[in-house]
Amino acid sequence: MRDDPALVTFVERARAGDQAAWNALVDRYAPLVYGICRRYRLQDADTEDAGAAVWLRLVERLATIREPAALPGWLTTTTRNECLRVLRTRRRDIPAELVDGPDTRADEDFLVVQERAIALRAAFAQLNERCRELLSRLFADPPTPYAKISADLGIAVGAIGPSRQRCLEHLRRDPALAPLLTEVTG
């Protein structure tokens, strides 16, 4: 995910004062920030405080981040530090494993999972409406039966599988997913 051109573009545009780019960064990485806060078992109000502090720090330091593609790592580190600060400020007992810092390998795994989810959502949003609807129904829990999909979307039952394959192929070709597919297969 280090070579994500969309991320680099968003960071550069946000540095230049583009509000839409800033909003895109927040939308893209809010699940990462708040997911880390949940791992520290912060209460809702504390999670909001820590998250707000992270975004404020990013506003203050966005111009100093040398490598825009490293933003997810910066957010992870900053969020962990904010969570610990909130815990200390609230005068709670901090579990020993949090004082020493959580397992960094678990953080790296969590970051990779979050980056993959973000990239998948971005690629999925680029699909046409018919593909999004078809894949949403097929991958729902529980999956929608083919007969219902056929009736609702006006697709012959025999065409659902080939349509699914075409939609998934469009998804695989999306530039946001290309680095992930290389990691998985390489």
N, C-alpha and C positions, 0 to 999 in steps of 0.2 A: 504494500500500500504506500510505500515511500515515494513512488513515482506517480502519485495520483495528480494528474494535471488540473483537475477541478479544484482540489484542495489548494494547490499553489495559486490558482487564479482567484479563488475566494479570498485568500489571505492578502494577496497583493491589492485586490480591489477594496477590501475592508481597510487596509492601511491608507488608501487614498480617500477614505471617507464615504465609500459606497455602502449605504444602509442596507440595501438588498443583499449584498455580499456578506455583511455582518450577520444579518438574519439567517442566511443560509448556513453560516458557520455554527451559529447557536442551534439551529434546528438539527443540524447534522450531528453535533457532538453533545447535545444536552443528555441523550440517553447514556453516554459514557460517563459524564460528570455525575449524574444522579445515581447511576448504577454503582459507582465507587462509593458514594455517600451511603447507599444502602448497605454495602459490605461493612461499613463501620458502625452499622446499627444506630445511626442518628435518628432522632425523632424528626417528624415532618418539618417543624419550624427550624430545627438545626440544619436539616438538609437544605432547606431554602436559603438559610444564611450562608452556608458553605458554598452552595452553588452560585449565589449572587457575588460572593467574594471572589470566586474563581473567574467569573466573567468580568468583574471589575479589574482584576489583575491583568486579564488578557487585554482589556482596553488600554490599560496603562503601559503594557509591555509589548503590544503587538508589533510596534516598529522595531523592537530590538531582537525579535526572534529571527536568527540568522537563516535558518532553513525552514521555510514554510511547511514542507512535507513532514517535519518533525513535530508539528502542532499536537497530534494525538498524544505523543509521549509527554510533551510539556503539560498538557491538560491533566494527564494522569498523575504526574508528580505534584503539580500544584493542587489538585483536588485532594490527594492524600494528605498533603501538608495542611490544607484548610480544615479537613476533617479532624485532624489531631489538634489543631488550634481551637476549634469549636469545642472539642471534648475537654481540653484543658480549661478553657474559659468558663465552661458550664460547671467546673469543679466536680466532674464525675470521676468515678474510679475508672481508670483506663486499664483495660486488660493488658497483661504483660506482653502478649504477642503483638499488640498494637503499638506499644511504646517502642519496641524493637523494630517495628515496621512489619507489615504483613509480608507474607511470602512473595518475593518479587517475581518468581516464576508464575505464580497464580495470577499476579497482576498482568504479566505479559500475555498469558493465555486469555485473560479476560479482555484485554485490549484487542487482541487479534479477533476474538469472537465479535466484539463490538464493531470493529472496522469492517468485518465481513458483512455483518447485518446492515450497516450503513450503506455499504456499496450495493448490496442486493436491493435494498429499498430504493436507492437512486436509480438503479438499472430497471427495476420493475416499473417505476414511475414513467420511464421513457417508452415503455411498450404502448401499443395502441390499446384503446379501451376494450376491444373485443378480446385481445390476448390477456389483458389484466383480469377481465371478468372470468374467462375460461380457466386460467390458472388458479385464480382465487377459489373457484368452486371445486376444482380438482384436488387442491391441496388444503381444503378446509378440513376441520376435524369435527365430525366425520366427513369424508369426501361426499360431495353431492353425486347421487347416482347418474349414470350416463343418460338414462331416459329423461330425467328432470332437466339436465343440461340441454339435451336435444330440444325439448319442448320450450324451455325458457329462452335459449339463444338462437333457435332456428337452425341448428347444426344437425346433420344426419348423424345418428349414433356411430356409424362406421367412419365418419370424418373427424370424430373427436380426438382419437389417438394421433392421426397425422397433423391435425391442427395444434395439438399440444406440443408435438415435436417441433413444428415450425416456430411456435412461440418461445419454446425453450432455446432454440437455436438463436433467435433474435436476442434473447437475454444473454446467452453466452458471448455474443459478439459485442456487447456493450463495453465501451472503454473502461467504465468504472469497475467491471468485474475481471477484466483481462489480467491484472496483477494477481488476483486471487486464484484464478484458474492456473496460472503458471506456478504458484506456490503449491497448490494441491497436486498437480500432475508432475511438477519438476522435482 
